Amino acid sequence: MLYAYRWQIELFFRSIKRTFHALHLWSHSERGIETQFYLYMIVYLLLLHFKQSLIQEHNQEQAGNLKQLEEISSHKNQRLNSEKTI
């Protein structure tokens, strides 16, 4: 169980390194490393938030488009049915 948590942490840090090309430290002091870590965490979480917001907007937009298509299809079917009864 502990190994699984450790592996998730490793994957998280790898994704941060890839996202920000963070291959080296700006400072080798304890405070500098801590500052860089928190900076990466804040920016990474903001990017994740914006990405999720865009995905949600896109899904809502697609749902609206689907609803419009269903309404158009429904109107066409109603018109065809009314023409058949005439």
Buried (B, 14 or more C-beta within 10 A) or exposed (E): EEEEEEEEEEEEEEEBEEEBEBEEEEEEEEEEEEEBBEEBEEEBEEEEEEEEEEEEEEEEEEEEEEEEEEEEEEEEEEEEEEEEEE
